[in-house]
Amino acid sequence: MPIQFDDDLTRLRGQLLAMGATAERMIRDATAGSTESDAERLQTLAANEDKMDRYQRDVDEETIRLICVYTPVAADLRELLMICRINAELERIGDQTMNISYYAETLLREPPLKPLVDLSRMSDIASKIVRKALDAFTQASADLARQVIAQDEQVDDLNDQIFRELMTRVLADPKTMPHAMALILVARAFERIADHAVNIAEDVVYIIEGRDIRHMHERPETGR
């Protein structure tokens, strides 16, 4: 493969990582808006969502160009195909933060129903595993990718816990339903962000090992 291909691929990776950095910033802003009632941070999300859309188009176009011009095979082709997938997952993370912004409008209108400790923990873990998934891509580390897959269970457990607690509150006081539903939907969005991080991690494993581990429910410590 010519040197120019390596240079172009390096630039493409840089574009993808810049998109990832924007996604991480959006998660932080969505967290501040929904758990700290920071309306100003929520207002930045729309501009970054437009930026994410542009990144997605640019990365897809450049990936297609590299495939058409250089006709890569084996590991190079695997990486380019997975960059397309990771690109899509990052754009969906941006979409989920916009969902959080929408639901947070309800949260900002009234005092909180309960301390948002669990939601803050959930958003923190989701943010960290997005970062770890991107680190796995940068470092070509299947081990880091498998750590992301393992940590997703923590987010699922917190989502279930928040749902149970809030539904208990609604049963005790039906007037809390709108606020409780907004919290449930915010938690669900963070859970989906973690799912997208897992998808990125699975794509990284495919780049490195050529193994498609989607839907296999591997046990990271045994590889089964």
N, CA, C and O of each residue as an XYZ file, in Angstrom:
896
protein
N       0.846     -1.187      0.000
C       0.000      0.000      0.000
C       0.890      1.249      0.000
O       1.836      1.310      0.786
N       0.622      2.245     -0.852
C       1.486      3.429     -0.949
C       1.499      4.246      0.331
O       0.580      4.182      1.148
N       2.577      5.022      0.482
C       2.723      5.877      1.664
C       1.559      6.864      1.758
O       1.098      7.184      2.853
N       1.091      7.344      0.610
C      -0.012      8.306      0.622
C      -1.246      7.730      1.309
O      -1.975      8.451      1.991
N      -1.479      6.436      1.129
C      -2.615      5.798      1.797
C      -2.459      5.891      3.312
O      -3.410      6.222      4.019
N      -1.258      5.598      3.806
C      -1.013      5.677      5.251
C      -1.264      7.092      5.762
O      -1.848      7.278      6.829
N      -0.824      8.083      5.001
C      -1.039      9.472      5.409
C      -2.532      9.817      5.423
O      -3.026     10.462      6.348
N      -3.229      9.378      4.390
C      -4.671      9.654      4.323
C      -5.419      8.941      5.446
O      -6.342      9.508      6.032
N      -5.033      7.714      5.748
C      -5.685      6.955      6.812
C      -5.424      7.605      8.172
O      -6.313      7.647      9.023
N      -4.225      8.103      8.372
C      -3.904      8.794      9.626
C      -4.780     10.031      9.795
O      -5.278     10.300     10.888
N      -4.967     10.781      8.711
C      -5.829     11.960      8.784
C      -7.275     11.568      9.066
O      -7.977     12.247      9.815
N      -7.712     10.467      8.461
C      -9.081     10.004      8.690
C      -9.272      9.612     10.149
O     -10.291      9.942     10.755
N      -8.304      8.918     10.707
C      -8.386      8.577     12.133
C      -8.493      9.842     12.981
O      -9.252      9.892     13.949
N      -7.723     10.861     12.604
C      -7.774     12.120     13.337
C      -9.147     12.761     13.290
O      -9.622     13.301     14.288
N      -9.793     12.700     12.113
C     -11.157     13.228     11.991
C     -12.112     12.480     12.914
O     -12.950     13.085     13.584
N     -11.974     11.164     12.939
C     -12.858     10.353     13.768
C     -12.657     10.677     15.247
O     -13.625     10.767     16.003
N     -11.415     10.851     15.655
C     -11.135     11.154     17.061
C     -11.600     12.561     17.425
O     -12.023     12.793     18.558
N     -11.531     13.498     16.489
C     -12.079     14.834     16.745
C     -13.588     14.748     16.944
O     -14.149     15.437     17.796
N     -14.231     13.908     16.166
C     -15.663     13.679     16.338
C     -15.935     13.066     17.703
O     -16.894     13.436     18.380
N     -15.085     12.125     18.102
C     -15.235     11.506     19.415
C     -15.086     12.513     20.538
O     -15.816     12.453     21.527
N     -14.139     13.445     20.394
C     -13.947     14.480     21.414
C     -15.192     15.365     21.523
O     -15.573     15.774     22.620
N     -15.820     15.658     20.388
C     -17.057     16.441     20.414
C     -18.169     15.676     21.098
O     -18.944     16.254     21.861
N     -18.258     14.378     20.833
C     -19.270     13.542     21.494
C     -19.070     13.545     23.009
O     -20.036     13.651     23.765
N     -17.821     13.429     23.450
C     -17.538     13.457     24.887
C     -17.939     14.795     25.505
O     -18.491     14.835     26.605
N     -17.663     15.885     24.800
C     -18.039     17.210     25.296
C     -19.565     17.321     25.404
O     -20.077     17.921     26.349
N     -20.277     16.754     24.455
C     -21.733     16.786     24.499
C     -22.272     15.980     25.678
O     -23.258     16.374     26.301
N     -21.634     14.860     25.984
C     -22.060     14.074     27.150
C     -21.875     14.890     28.423
O     -22.751     14.897     29.289
N     -20.742     15.577     28.543
C     -20.503     16.396     29.737
C     -21.549     17.514     29.845
O     -22.056     17.790     30.932
N     -21.864     18.149     28.725
C     -22.852     19.233     28.757
C     -24.243     18.688     29.092
O     -24.988     19.311     29.848
N     -24.587     17.545     28.540
C     -25.889     16.940     28.835
C     -25.971     16.536     30.303
O     -27.028     16.656     30.923
N     -24.873     16.062     30.857
C     -24.840     15.690     32.271
C     -25.044     16.917     33.151
O     -25.836     16.888     34.093
N     -24.327     17.994     32.841
C     -24.463     19.224     33.634
C     -25.883     19.772     33.545
O     -26.431     20.259     34.534
N     -26.465     19.692     32.371
C     -27.812     20.219     32.199
C     -28.864     19.420     32.939
O     -29.811     19.987     33.483
N     -28.702     18.092     32.963
C     -29.744     17.242     33.547
C     -29.541     16.968     35.034
O     -30.517     16.733     35.746
N     -28.315     16.990     35.518
C     -28.081     16.667     36.929
C     -27.701     17.880     37.768
O     -27.778     17.831     38.995
N     -27.286     18.981     37.110
C     -26.888     20.181     37.846
C     -27.757     21.384     37.474
O     -27.475     22.511     37.882
N     -28.807     21.136     36.701
C     -29.729     22.210     36.279
C     -29.000     23.366     35.606
O     -29.315     24.534     35.835
N     -28.024     23.023     34.773
C     -27.222     24.040     34.088
C     -27.794     24.249     32.684
O     -27.401     23.571     31.735
N     -28.729     25.198     32.569
C     -29.401     25.437     31.289
C     -28.436     25.946     30.230
O     -28.606     25.661     29.044
N     -27.426     26.697     30.649
C     -26.470     27.257     29.683
C     -25.710     26.155     28.961
O     -25.457     26.248     27.760
N     -25.345     25.106     29.704
C     -24.624     23.995     29.065
C     -25.515     23.277     28.052
O     -25.034     22.815     27.018
N     -26.796     23.184     28.344
C     -27.713     22.530     27.406
C     -27.784     23.287     26.084
O     -27.943     22.680     25.025
N     -27.665     24.611     26.147
C     -27.797     25.420     24.934
C     -26.650     25.194     23.957
O     -26.787     25.481     22.768
N     -25.527     24.684     24.441
C     -24.390     24.437     23.544
C     -24.568     23.171     22.718
O     -23.855     22.959     21.737
N     -25.520     22.329     23.114
C     -25.637     21.022     22.469
C     -26.059     21.119     21.011
O     -25.565     20.360     20.177
N     -26.955     22.032     20.689
C     -27.455     22.114     19.309
C     -26.332     22.437     18.333
O     -26.257     21.851     17.253
N     -25.451     23.377     18.711
C     -24.336     23.736     17.822
C     -23.403     22.552     17.629
O     -22.920     22.311     16.522
N     -23.147     21.811     18.705
C     -22.274     20.648     18.577
C     -22.934     19.510     17.814
O     -22.252     18.711     17.172
N     -24.265     19.434     17.882
C     -24.964     18.417     17.091
C     -24.782     18.691     15.597
O     -24.590     17.757     14.818
N     -24.840     19.955     15.192
C     -24.578     20.301     13.790
C     -23.154     19.908     13.406
O     -22.914     19.407     12.307
N     -22.221     20.138     14.313
C     -20.833     19.767     14.049
C     -20.699     18.251     13.890
O     -19.947     17.780     13.036
N     -21.425     17.491     14.707
C     -21.378     16.028     14.604
C     -21.907     15.556     13.251
O     -21.358     14.635     12.646
N     -22.964     16.188     12.790
C     -23.524     15.815     11.485
C     -22.512     16.059     10.366
O     -22.380     15.253      9.445
N     -21.799     17.185     10.461
C     -20.783     17.472      9.443
C     -19.640     16.460      9.515
O     -19.158     15.983      8.488
N     -19.218     16.141     10.721
C     -18.178     15.122     10.884
C     -18.613     13.806     10.243
O     -17.834     13.165      9.537
N     -19.859     13.408     10.493
C     -20.319     12.130      9.958
C     -20.254     12.112      8.435
O     -19.781     11.144      7.840
N     -20.725     13.170      7.816
C     -20.669     13.221      6.352
C     -19.222     13.192      5.850
O     -18.898     12.466      4.911
N     -18.364     13.985      6.483
C     -16.968     14.076      6.033
C     -16.241     12.745      6.196
O     -15.511     12.319      5.300
N     -16.436     12.094      7.328
C     -15.752     10.818      7.577
C     -16.246      9.753      6.610
O     -15.449      8.988      6.066
N     -17.556      9.699      6.393
C     -18.089      8.714      5.439
C     -17.544      8.951      4.033
O     -17.132      8.013      3.350
N     -17.546     10.209      3.612
C     -17.076     10.522      2.259
C     -15.601     10.164      2.093
O     -15.205      9.605      1.071
N     -14.793     10.488      3.099
C     -13.366     10.193      2.993
C     -13.106      8.697      3.048
O     -12.214      8.199      2.361
N     -13.866      7.980      3.849
C     -13.701      6.532      3.913
C     -14.011      5.890      2.566
O     -13.267      5.030      2.094
N     -15.100      6.309      1.958
C     -15.468      5.778      0.636
C     -14.392      6.116     -0.390
O     -14.048      5.294     -1.240
N     -13.868      7.334     -0.301
C     -12.816      7.735     -1.251
C     -11.584      6.837     -1.113
O     -11.017      6.404     -2.117
N     -11.170      6.558      0.119
C      -9.986      5.720      0.314
C     -10.211      4.302     -0.212
O      -9.313      3.702     -0.802
N     -11.404      3.778      0.005
C     -11.702      2.431     -0.494
C     -11.676      2.424     -2.029
O     -11.126      1.506     -2.638
N     -12.263      3.436     -2.641
C     -12.332      3.475     -4.108
C     -10.961      3.719     -4.746
O     -10.634      3.113     -5.766
N     -10.179      4.589     -4.157
C      -8.896      4.962     -4.761
C      -7.835      3.888     -4.541
O      -7.073      3.575     -5.455
N      -7.780      3.320     -3.330
C      -6.679      2.425     -2.987
C      -7.056      0.944     -2.986
O      -6.176      0.087     -2.907
N      -8.349      0.632     -3.072
C      -8.827     -0.761     -3.002
C      -8.054     -1.573     -1.966
O      -7.401     -2.558     -2.312
N      -8.123     -1.165     -0.691
C      -7.384     -1.881      0.348
C      -7.972     -3.270      0.600
O      -9.120     -3.543      0.250
N      -7.181     -4.125      1.203
C      -7.616     -5.476      1.537
C      -7.229     -5.771      2.987
O      -6.522     -4.999      3.635
N      -7.722     -6.922      3.473
C      -7.344     -7.451      4.783
C      -7.529     -6.410      5.884
O      -8.598     -5.809      5.997
N      -6.482     -6.190      6.705
C      -6.598     -5.342      7.889
C      -6.965     -3.905      7.535
O      -7.746     -3.276      8.249
N      -6.416     -3.381      6.450
C      -6.731     -2.003      6.064
C      -8.210     -1.844      5.716
O      -8.850     -0.872      6.114
N      -8.734     -2.797      4.980
C     -10.139     -2.722      4.618
C     -11.028     -2.881      5.855
O     -12.035     -2.188      5.997
N     -10.644     -3.803      6.749
C     -11.404     -3.974      7.994
C     -11.474     -2.668      8.764
O     -12.539     -2.281      9.246
N     -10.353     -1.996      8.879
C     -10.349     -0.749      9.644
C     -11.238      0.300      8.999
O     -11.986      0.987      9.696
N     -11.170      0.435      7.692
C     -11.994      1.442      7.025
C     -13.485      1.139      7.200
O     -14.285      2.046      7.428
N     -13.847     -0.116      7.093
C     -15.256     -0.476      7.278
C     -15.706     -0.195      8.703
O     -16.824      0.271      8.921
N     -14.842     -0.476      9.674
C     -15.189     -0.231     11.073
C     -15.195      1.263     11.393
O     -15.954      1.701     12.257
N     -14.377      2.036     10.722
C     -14.434      3.494     10.914
C     -15.813      4.012     10.526
O     -16.352      4.899     11.186
N     -16.382      3.466      9.465
C     -17.752      3.848      9.084
C     -18.747      3.515     10.193
O     -19.641      4.305     10.496
N     -18.580      2.343     10.791
C     -19.489      1.950     11.871
C     -19.296      2.839     13.101
O     -20.269      3.315     13.685
N     -18.049      3.059     13.488
C     -17.770      3.885     14.664
C     -18.289      5.302     14.444
O     -18.826      5.924     15.360
N     -18.127      5.795     13.245
C     -18.646      7.104     12.868
C     -20.148      7.181     13.156
O     -20.625      8.156     13.735
N     -20.874      6.164     12.755
C     -22.321      6.140     12.976
C     -22.654      6.078     14.465
O     -23.592      6.732     14.919
N     -21.889      5.293     15.224
C     -22.150      5.188     16.663
C     -21.921      6.526     17.357
O     -22.690      6.899     18.244
N     -20.889      7.243     16.973
C     -20.617      8.545     17.584
C     -21.732      9.541     17.267
O     -22.126     10.333     18.123
N     -22.231      9.496     16.048
C     -23.321     10.405     15.687
C     -24.564     10.094     16.516
O     -25.303     11.002     16.897
N     -24.792      8.812     16.796
C     -25.961      8.429     17.610
C     -25.780      8.849     19.066
O     -26.750      9.166     19.754
N     -24.529      8.848     19.531
C     -24.280      9.369     20.881
C     -24.690     10.846     20.934
O     -25.327     11.286     21.891
N     -24.321     11.597     19.904
C     -24.750     12.993     19.835
C     -26.263     13.119     19.859
O     -26.804     14.004     20.522
N     -26.952     12.236     19.137
C     -28.416     12.258     19.130
C     -28.978     12.015     20.526
O     -29.951     12.652     20.928
N     -28.362     11.093     21.264
C     -28.845     10.794     22.615
C     -28.672     11.988     23.549
O     -29.514     12.221     24.415
N     -27.582     12.751     23.380
C     -27.420     13.933     24.226
C     -28.489     14.977     23.901
O     -28.931     15.710     24.786
N     -28.900     15.046     22.649
C     -29.980     15.960     22.291
C     -31.300     15.513     22.922
O     -32.112     16.345     23.326
N     -31.509     14.199     23.004
C     -32.695     13.685     23.706
C     -32.665     14.110     25.169
O     -33.681     14.529     25.725
N     -31.491     13.998     25.786
C     -31.356     14.405     27.187
C     -31.694     15.883     27.344
O     -32.364     16.275     28.299
N     -31.231     16.694     26.410
C     -31.521     18.131     26.457
C     -33.024     18.381     26.425
O     -33.537     19.234     27.149
N     -33.715     17.636     25.587
C     -35.169     17.796     25.491
C     -35.856     17.406     26.800
O     -36.711     18.140     27.296
N     -35.481     16.244     27.362
C     -36.102     15.793     28.604
C     -35.741     16.706     29.770
O     -36.538     16.881     30.691
N     -34.549     17.286     29.735
C     -34.089     18.140     30.833
C     -34.926     19.404     30.964
O     -34.944     20.027     32.026
N     -35.615     19.787     29.903
C     -36.473     20.967     30.007
C     -37.526     20.782     31.093
O     -37.847     21.728     31.812
N     -38.063     19.577     31.219
C     -39.011     19.286     32.289
C     -38.328     19.342     33.648
O     -38.886     19.868     34.610
N     -37.122     18.798     33.720
C     -36.406     18.758     34.994
C     -36.077     20.160     35.495
O     -36.058     20.401     36.702
N     -35.820     21.076     34.579
C     -35.425     22.432     34.974
C     -36.598     23.260     35.486
O     -36.398     24.280     36.145
N     -37.814     22.830     35.188
C     -38.981     23.628     35.568
C     -39.381     23.436     37.027
O     -40.065     24.287     37.596
N     -38.959     22.317     37.643
C     -39.408     22.001     38.995
C     -38.235     21.540     39.852
O     -37.198     21.139     39.324
N     -38.397     21.597     41.177
C     -37.352     21.046     42.057
C     -37.210     19.542     41.816
O     -38.179     18.883     41.439
N     -36.019     18.997     42.028
C     -35.817     17.565     41.789
C     -36.651     16.705     42.735
O     -36.908     17.087     43.876
N     -37.065     15.549     42.246
C     -37.833     14.628     43.072
C     -36.951     13.952     44.119
O     -37.399     13.676     45.232
N     -35.725     13.693     43.765
C     -34.811     12.948     44.622
C     -33.389     13.375     44.277
O     -33.148     13.889     43.184
N     -32.453     13.171     45.188
C     -31.057     13.440     44.836
C     -30.640     12.617     43.624
O     -30.942     11.426     43.552
N     -29.955     13.234     42.681
C     -29.636     12.577     41.427
C     -28.270     11.888     41.478
O     -27.520     11.905     40.502
N     -27.959     11.288     42.618
C     -26.657     10.635     42.778
C     -26.507      9.484     41.798
O     -25.474      9.362     41.140
N     -27.529      8.636     41.692
C     -27.445      7.482     40.801
C     -27.329      7.916     39.347
O     -26.581      7.315     38.576
N     -28.061      8.952     38.973
C     -28.002      9.431     37.593
C     -26.628     10.019     37.290
O     -26.091      9.831     36.198
N     -26.064     10.729     38.262
C     -24.716     11.276     38.079
C     -23.693     10.152     37.928
O     -22.804     10.229     37.080
N     -23.817      9.119     38.744
C     -22.911      7.967     38.628
C     -23.051      7.311     37.267
O     -22.061      6.948     36.631
N     -24.288      7.165     36.830
C     -24.558      6.523     35.548
C     -23.944      7.314     34.395
O     -23.313      6.744     33.505
N     -24.133      8.622     34.420
C     -23.592      9.449     33.340
C     -22.067      9.446     33.377
O     -21.417      9.487     32.332
N     -21.495      9.396     34.586
C     -20.035      9.371     34.716
C     -19.459      8.093     34.124
O     -18.460      8.133     33.405
N     -20.084      6.961     34.423
C     -19.595      5.685     33.877
C     -19.763      5.661     32.366
O     -18.867      5.221     31.645
N     -20.919      6.139     31.879
C     -21.153      6.163     30.432
C     -20.091      7.001     29.738
O     -19.554      6.601     28.705
N     -19.787      8.169     30.309
C     -18.771      9.044     29.722
C     -17.403      8.368     29.708
O     -16.666      8.460     28.726
N     -17.073      7.694     30.797
C     -15.763      7.053     30.889
C     -15.618      5.895     29.907
O     -14.538      5.681     29.356
N     -16.699      5.145     29.684
C     -16.532      4.015     28.765
C     -16.529      4.472     27.301
O     -15.967      3.795     26.440
N     -17.156      5.621     27.022
C     -16.993      6.200     25.677
C     -15.527      6.563     25.466
O     -14.953      6.259     24.420
N     -14.915      7.219     26.469
C     -13.499      7.581     26.382
C     -12.629      6.333     26.246
O     -11.682      6.314     25.460
N     -12.953      5.290     27.014
C     -12.147      4.066     26.963
C     -12.293      3.379     25.604
O     -11.327      2.821     25.085
N     -13.497      3.418     25.027
C     -13.697      2.816     23.703
C     -12.859      3.538     22.655
O     -12.274      2.904     21.777
N     -12.801      4.867     22.748
C     -11.984      5.633     21.806
C     -10.495      5.399     22.057
O      -9.706      5.352     21.113
N     -10.109      5.253     23.321
C      -8.716      4.907     23.628
C      -8.359      3.541     23.055
O      -7.251      3.342     22.557
N      -9.301      2.600     23.126
C      -9.056      1.268     22.569
C      -8.791      1.360     21.074
O      -7.924      0.663     20.546
N      -9.546      2.227     20.387
C      -9.324      2.437     18.955
C      -7.954      3.060     18.710
O      -7.204      2.597     17.851
N      -7.628      4.107     19.459
C      -6.356      4.813     19.266
C      -5.164      3.903     19.535
O      -4.176      3.916     18.801
N      -5.274      3.112     20.599
C      -4.155      2.265     21.020
C      -4.194      0.872     20.394
O      -3.316      0.047     20.648
N      -5.219      0.613     19.572
C      -5.402     -0.723     18.980
C      -5.343     -1.779     20.064
O      -4.587     -2.745     19.964
N      -6.153     -1.587     21.111
C      -6.128     -2.465     22.283
C      -7.439     -3.227     22.414
O      -8.471     -2.652     22.761
N      -7.392     -4.514     22.135
C      -8.573     -5.350     22.329
C      -8.885     -5.507     23.815
O     -10.048     -5.669     24.186
N      -7.868     -5.463     24.664
C      -8.093     -5.572     26.105
C      -8.936     -4.406     26.614
O      -9.891     -4.607     27.364
N      -8.580     -3.181     26.205
C      -9.375     -2.019     26.606
C     -10.808     -2.133     26.076
O     -11.766     -1.800     26.774
N     -10.939     -2.597     24.858
C     -12.267     -2.752     24.269
C     -13.118     -3.714     25.085
O     -14.306     -3.469     25.295
N     -12.529     -4.790     25.536
C     -13.281     -5.763     26.338
C     -13.626     -5.217     27.718
O     -14.630     -5.619     28.307
N     -12.817     -4.314     28.236
C     -13.162     -3.662     29.502
C     -14.426     -2.822     29.347
O     -15.264     -2.776     30.247
N     -14.556     -2.166     28.211
C     -15.769     -1.388     27.935
C     -16.988     -2.296     27.959
O     -18.001     -1.965     28.576
N     -16.894     -3.428     27.295
C     -18.019     -4.356     27.225
C     -18.409     -4.836     28.615
O     -19.595     -4.969     28.918
N     -17.410     -5.099     29.469
C     -17.685     -5.571     30.823
C     -18.347     -4.485     31.675
O     -19.247     -4.777     32.463
N     -17.905     -3.234     31.519
C     -18.422     -2.146     32.354
C     -19.851     -1.746     32.001
O     -20.528     -1.103     32.803
N     -20.306     -2.112     30.830
C     -21.660     -1.726     30.421
C     -22.705     -2.265     31.393
O     -23.761     -1.654     31.559
N     -22.433     -3.379     32.026
C     -23.396     -3.968     32.955
C     -23.674     -3.028     34.130
O     -24.790     -2.995     34.648
N     -22.661     -2.264     34.552
C     -22.872     -1.304     35.645
C     -23.915     -0.266     35.260
O     -24.764      0.102     36.071
N     -23.848      0.201     34.025
C     -24.806      1.199     33.555
C     -26.203      0.596     33.481
O     -27.179      1.242     33.865
N     -26.306     -0.627     32.994
C     -27.609     -1.298     32.925
C     -28.229     -1.441     34.313
O     -29.425     -1.212     34.494
N     -27.405     -1.823     35.291
C     -27.905     -2.002     36.657
C     -28.404     -0.682     37.246
O     -29.451     -0.645     37.892
N     -27.658      0.396     37.024
C     -28.086      1.699     37.530
C     -29.373      2.165     36.848
O     -30.239      2.760     37.490
N     -29.495      1.898     35.563
C     -30.718      2.260     34.843
C     -31.921      1.535     35.444
O     -32.973      2.138     35.658
N     -31.763      0.248     35.712
C     -32.856     -0.525     36.324
C     -33.197      0.010     37.710
O     -34.369      0.101     38.073
N     -32.176      0.361     38.480
C     -32.390      0.862     39.828
C     -33.137      2.196     39.814
O     -34.072      2.401     40.589
N     -32.721      3.092     38.936
C     -33.396      4.390     38.823
C     -34.850      4.199     38.417
O     -35.736      4.863     38.955
N     -35.100      3.302     37.477
C     -36.472      3.057     37.034
C     -37.334      2.555     38.190
O     -38.451      3.035     38.385
N     -36.823      1.595     38.953
C     -37.613      1.044     40.065
C     -37.912      2.113     41.111
O     -39.040      2.214     41.592
N     -36.910      2.903     41.462
C     -37.105      3.926     42.487
C     -38.121      4.977     42.051
O     -38.970      5.400     42.836
N     -38.024      5.386     40.803
C     -38.928      6.432     40.335
C     -40.355      5.921     40.167
O     -41.307      6.655     40.434
N     -40.514      4.694     39.735
C     -41.861      4.149     39.612
C     -42.496      3.974     40.988
O     -43.706      4.141     41.142
N     -41.683      3.640     41.986
C     -42.199      3.564     43.350
C     -42.706      4.926     43.796
O     -43.759      5.029     44.425
N     -41.945      5.984     43.464
C     -42.365      7.345     43.804
C     -43.670      7.712     43.103
O     -44.546      8.332     43.706
N     -43.803      7.334     41.836
C     -45.023      7.658     41.086
C     -46.230      6.936     41.680
O     -47.312      7.515     41.774
N     -46.055      5.691     42.076
C     -47.169      4.946     42.675
C     -47.619      5.592     43.977
O     -48.803      5.569     44.314
N     -46.668      6.170     44.709
C     -47.005      6.834     45.971
C     -47.640      8.199     45.735
O     -48.474      8.650     46.519
N     -47.236      8.853     44.647
C     -47.741     10.199     44.354
C     -47.835     10.385     42.841
O     -46.864     10.809     42.215
N     -48.985     10.077     42.244
C     -49.136     10.140     40.781
C     -48.825     11.509     40.178
O     -48.521     11.598     38.989
N     -48.893     12.570     40.970
C     -48.611     13.909     40.425
C     -47.152     14.053     40.012
O     -46.806     14.970     39.269
N     -46.305     13.165     40.483
C     -44.884     13.240     40.129
C     -44.576     12.580     38.778
O     -43.426     12.572     38.340
N     -45.582     12.039     38.136
C     -45.355     11.279     36.892
C     -44.560     12.053     35.832
O     -43.586     11.499     35.320
N     -44.908     13.295     35.467
C     -44.147     13.979     34.393
C     -42.662     14.110     34.717
O     -41.807     13.846     33.872
N     -42.364     14.524     35.963
C     -40.967     14.696     36.337
C     -40.242     13.351     36.377
O     -39.110     13.230     35.908
N     -40.909     12.341     36.943
C     -40.298     11.017     37.030
C     -40.036     10.442     35.644
O     -38.993      9.831     35.411
N     -40.975     10.633     34.726
C     -40.785     10.106     33.370
C     -39.608     10.789     32.678
O     -38.854     10.150     31.944
N     -39.456     12.093     32.917
C     -38.311     12.796     32.323
C     -37.003     12.211     32.839
O     -36.064     12.011     32.068
N     -36.936     11.936     34.144
C     -35.734     11.328     34.714
C     -35.491      9.933     34.147
O     -34.353      9.571     33.847
N     -36.546      9.161     34.001
C     -36.416      7.811     33.447
C     -35.874      7.875     32.018
O     -35.027      7.068     31.635
N     -36.360      8.829     31.239
C     -35.919      8.943     29.850
C     -34.485      9.469     29.750
O     -33.745      9.084     28.845
N     -34.094     10.341     30.673
C     -32.698     10.781     30.714
C     -31.788      9.585     31.024
O     -30.761      9.382     30.377
N     -32.190      8.805     32.026
C     -31.393      7.625     32.378
C     -31.307      6.662     31.204
O     -30.248      6.095     30.935
N     -32.412      6.481     30.512
C     -32.434      5.600     29.346
C     -31.472      6.105     28.270
O     -30.796      5.308     27.620
N     -31.408      7.416     28.083
C     -30.494      7.969     27.075
C     -29.042      7.705     27.453
O     -28.232      7.374     26.588
N     -28.701      7.848     28.732
C     -27.332      7.540     29.151
C     -27.032      6.050     28.969
O     -25.917      5.667     28.614
N     -28.043      5.223     29.218
C     -27.849      3.777     29.003
C     -27.585      3.482     27.530
O     -26.767      2.623     27.202
N     -28.279      4.197     26.644
C     -28.062      4.007     25.214
C     -26.678      4.518     24.799
O     -26.040      3.928     23.927
N     -26.209      5.607     25.415
C     -24.854      6.095     25.133
C     -23.839      5.012     25.466
O     -22.902      4.779     24.703
N     -24.023      4.350     26.601
C     -23.122      3.255     26.971
C     -23.205      2.111     25.960
O     -22.190      1.498     25.628
N     -24.409      1.824     25.474
C     -24.558      0.778     24.454
C     -23.776      1.126     23.185
O     -23.156      0.253     22.578
N     -23.806      2.386     22.791
C     -23.047      2.798     21.604
C     -21.543      2.652     21.851
O     -20.793      2.304     20.938
N     -21.105      2.918     23.082
C     -19.690      2.709     23.412
C     -19.322      1.232     23.285
O     -18.237      0.898     22.810
N     -20.218      0.358     23.705
C     -19.987     -1.081     23.556
C     -19.885     -1.453     22.081
O     -19.024     -2.247     21.699
N     -20.752     -0.889     21.256
C     -20.683     -1.177     19.822
C     -19.342     -0.740     19.235
O     -18.765     -1.439     18.402
N     -18.851      0.422     19.676
C     -17.539      0.884     19.219
C     -16.467     -0.107     19.655
O     -15.584     -0.459     18.873
N     -16.547     -0.554     20.908
C     -15.561     -1.512     21.417
C     -15.585     -2.808     20.613
O     -14.530     -3.374     20.322
N     -16.761     -3.279     20.255
C     -16.859     -4.498     19.446
C     -16.233     -4.280     18.069
O     -15.590     -5.177     17.525
N     -16.422     -3.093     17.514
C     -15.799     -2.785     16.225
C     -14.279     -2.766     16.337
O     -13.579     -3.203     15.423
N     -13.767     -2.256     17.463
C     -12.315     -2.236     17.662
C     -11.763     -3.655     17.716
O     -10.713     -3.940     17.139
N     -12.465     -4.540     18.405
C     -12.019     -5.939     18.453
C     -11.973     -6.523     17.048
O     -11.059     -7.276     16.710
N     -12.963     -6.173     16.229
C     -12.973     -6.690     14.859
C     -11.789     -6.149     14.058
O     -11.175     -6.887     13.288
N     -11.463     -4.860     14.235
C     -10.299     -4.292     13.546
C      -9.039     -5.068     13.898
O      -8.245     -5.404     13.020
N      -8.858     -5.351     15.179
C      -7.608     -5.931     15.670
C      -7.524     -7.430     15.407
O      -6.493     -7.940     14.968
N      -8.626     -8.130     15.683
C      -8.588     -9.598     15.655
C      -9.296    -10.213     14.455
O      -9.134    -11.400     14.172
N     -10.080     -9.401     13.751
C     -10.844     -9.963     12.648
C     -11.972    -10.856     13.112
O     -12.468    -11.685     12.348
N     -12.386    -10.691     14.374
C     -13.478    -11.496     14.944
C     -14.676    -10.608     15.198
O     -14.547     -9.534     15.786
N     -15.841    -11.054     14.757
C     -17.082    -10.337     15.008
C     -17.685    -10.885     16.294
O     -18.216    -11.996     16.308
N     -17.605    -10.103     17.387
C     -18.080    -10.599     18.687
C     -19.453    -10.024     19.044
O     -19.916    -10.183     20.173
N     -20.092     -9.369     18.106
C     -21.434     -8.855     18.393
C     -22.382    -10.001     18.733
O     -22.336    -11.069     18.123
N     -23.245     -9.755     19.722
C     -24.293    -10.699     20.134
C     -23.724    -12.005     20.701
O     -24.455    -12.981     20.868
N     -22.431    -12.020     20.993
C     -21.844    -13.260     21.502
C     -21.779    -13.278     23.029
O     -21.535    -14.326     23.627
N     -21.996    -12.129     23.659
C     -21.986    -12.045     25.119
C     -20.739    -12.681     25.693
O     -20.802    -13.537     26.575
N     -19.600    -12.242     25.172
C     -18.336    -12.780     25.671
C     -18.160    -12.484     27.146
O     -18.638    -11.468     27.653
N     -17.473    -13.377     27.823
C     -16.988    -13.088     29.163
C     -15.572    -12.562     28.998
O     -14.672    -13.316     28.629
N     -15.360    -11.258     29.269
C     -14.055    -10.664     28.967
C     -12.887    -11.366     29.628
O     -11.793    -11.405     29.065
N     -13.104    -11.942     30.856
C     -11.966    -12.535     31.531
C     -11.571    -13.887     30.955
O     -10.454    -14.348     31.192
N     -12.464    -14.538     30.199
C     -12.145    -15.845     29.655
C     -12.109    -15.865     28.144
O     -11.581    -16.797     27.537
N     -12.689    -14.803     27.521
C     -12.749    -14.774     26.069
C     -13.846    -15.630     25.498
O     -13.901    -15.860     24.290
N     -14.745    -16.116     26.383
C     -15.844    -16.956     25.912
C     -17.115    -16.150     25.794
O     -18.153    -16.689     25.410
